[in-house]
Amino acid sequence: MNAPLGSAGKTSNVPLLDVNRGNAPLREEFIAALTRVVDSGRFLFGPDVTQLERSVAERCEVEHAIGCASGSDALLLALMALDITDYDEVIVPSFTFFATASAVTRVGATPVFVDIAPATFNLDPACLERAITSRTKAIIAVHLFGQCADMTSILAIAKAHNIPVIEDAAQAIDAKHGGKPACSMGTIGCLSFYPTKNLGGMGDGGMLTTNDGALAERLRLFAAHGMNPRYHHRVIGINSRLDTLQAAVLNVKLQHLAQWGQQRTQNALGYHAGLTSSGLHHTLGLPIALPGNEHVWNQYTVRIPNGQRNMVKQRLNEAGIGSEVYYPIPLHLQECYRSLGYRPGSLPETERAAEEVLSLPIFPELTSAEQQTVIARLDELLLPRRAMAA
Ligand SMILES: *Cc1c(COP(=O)(O)O)cnc(C)c1O
C-alpha cells in the first residue's frame, strides 16, 4: 500500500494487525476443512461445531461450551439464561467494548458503571463493592486486552452477596488468573471469535462456557428460540448459532493458538525491553501483567499522558504505523446512556484511560524489525531533544 509520506519523509508500513500473515500458511488446511463442510451440505451444527465446543471446554477447563453467533450474543444469552430482566441492575466496567453494557440494556436491565484499576484497565474491586445494591443481579467482569480482571477479589465480593459473575473473555481466551483459565472462574464465560481476537474466525462467532449442566441447557435453549421440542417454545429466546463454516476454520486455528500466544508474549517483552532501554518508560505508561496473571496480549496498550496521545497516534499514522485507541469514549459518557445521569468526572480512572491509551501492533507475526521501527518512531516523537542530539 502507498501510505503518504510523513513529515520526516519516511514511511514504515507497520500494520496494527495483519490477519493475512497468520492465515496464509494455513490456506490449504482452511480450504480442506471448508470443502468438507461444503460437501457435507450441513451448515449448522454437525461435527465441526461439536468438536470446537469440546476443544474450547477442555482448554478453558469447564464442563460445557456452547457455540453462538458472536461475543455480543454470548453476553446477551448469559444474561437471559440468568433471568436478568427489567428493574435489575448489572455492574459493568465503563472502559470496555460497547457490547458488555448494551447486552444489559437489551434485556431491560440497567448497567451500573464502575471504575477501573489503573494498572490493569480492569474493573476495580473496591468500586465494585460500593456499587452493589439490593437490585444487583449480576456482575460482568471484562478481561480487557488479554489480562484477567482481579477475579479473586471480584468472586469473593460476589459470593458474599450471592451475585453471579459473567466473564467477558472476548479478548482473553487462554489468559489465566491464579492458574485458572479465563471462562472457568465465573458462573458463565463469554468468548468472541471476531477476526481481531486472539482466536479469530473469518466472520462472526462466539461461545459460552459454564460448569453448571442445567445452565448449559438453558443457554442452548435461549440460543435456539427457546424451542424444545420443535415448535414448542418454553422461553422467548433468540436465534444465535455458530456457523459450521466458522467452526471448521476455528478448529484449524485452535491448533496454533498456543504458539501465537507465545509470539504475542515475545512481542510484549520486546516492547518492554525496547521502550525501557530507550528511556521511554519515563514518558509512557507501559502495560504490565500482575503477578498471578498470565496475560495473552490481545492488545499492547501504552499510556501517553499530558494530552499528547492524539498527536502521537496521528504522527504514527503519517509514518505508516498502525495504532488504535481502545476505547476513546467511556460507555458511561455515550450519548445512548445519557439518561443514566453520569457526568464527566463520574469515573475518573476510566476517563483518564480513555484520554491516554494507545494500542500498538502486537499481532503474532509482527517482525522484530517492525517492532524496532515502532519503538524508534515513538522515540523520535516523544524524546525530540535526544533524537536531535544523537
Ligand atoms: C469483541 C468484544 C465483544 C463482542 O464480541 P463480538 O463477537 O464482536 O460480538 C464483547 N466484549 C469485548 C470486551 C470485546 O472485546
Ligand as a Chemical Component Dictionary entry (heavy atoms), coordinates in Angstrom:
data_LIG
# 
_chem_comp.id                   LIG 
_chem_comp.type                 NON-POLYMER 
_chem_comp.pdbx_formal_charge   0 
_chem_comp.three_letter_code    LIG 
# 
loop_
_chem_comp_atom.comp_id 
_chem_comp_atom.atom_id 
_chem_comp_atom.alt_atom_id 
_chem_comp_atom.type_symbol 
_chem_comp_atom.charge 
_chem_comp_atom.model_Cartn_x 
_chem_comp_atom.model_Cartn_y 
_chem_comp_atom.model_Cartn_z 
_chem_comp_atom.pdbx_ordinal 
LIG C1 C1 C 0 -15.158 -8.050  20.836 1  
LIG C2 C2 C 0 -15.755 -7.868  22.159 2  
LIG C3 C3 C 0 -17.104 -8.171  22.413 3  
LIG C4 C4 C 0 -18.078 -8.519  21.333 4  
LIG O1 O1 O 0 -17.739 -9.602  20.552 5  
LIG P1 P1 P 0 -18.350 -9.730  19.075 6  
LIG O2 O2 O 0 -18.004 -11.124 18.684 7  
LIG O3 O3 O 0 -17.690 -8.698  18.235 8  
LIG O4 O4 O 0 -19.812 -9.511  19.166 9  
LIG C5 C5 C 0 -17.560 -8.056  23.718 10 
LIG N1 N1 N 0 -16.758 -7.653  24.708 11 
LIG C6 C6 C 0 -15.474 -7.340  24.495 12 
LIG C7 C7 C 0 -14.627 -6.909  25.652 13 
LIG C8 C8 C 0 -14.934 -7.418  23.213 14 
LIG O5 O5 O 0 -13.652 -7.078  23.015 15 
# 
loop_
_chem_comp_bond.comp_id 
_chem_comp_bond.atom_id_1 
_chem_comp_bond.atom_id_2 
_chem_comp_bond.value_order 
_chem_comp_bond.pdbx_ordinal 
LIG C1 C2 SING 1  
LIG C2 C3 SING 2  
LIG C2 C8 DOUB 3  
LIG C3 C4 SING 4  
LIG C3 C5 DOUB 5  
LIG C4 O1 SING 6  
LIG O1 P1 SING 7  
LIG P1 O2 DOUB 8  
LIG P1 O3 SING 9  
LIG P1 O4 SING 10 
LIG C5 N1 SING 11 
LIG N1 C6 DOUB 12 
LIG C6 C7 SING 13 
LIG C6 C8 SING 14 
LIG C8 O5 SING 15 
# 
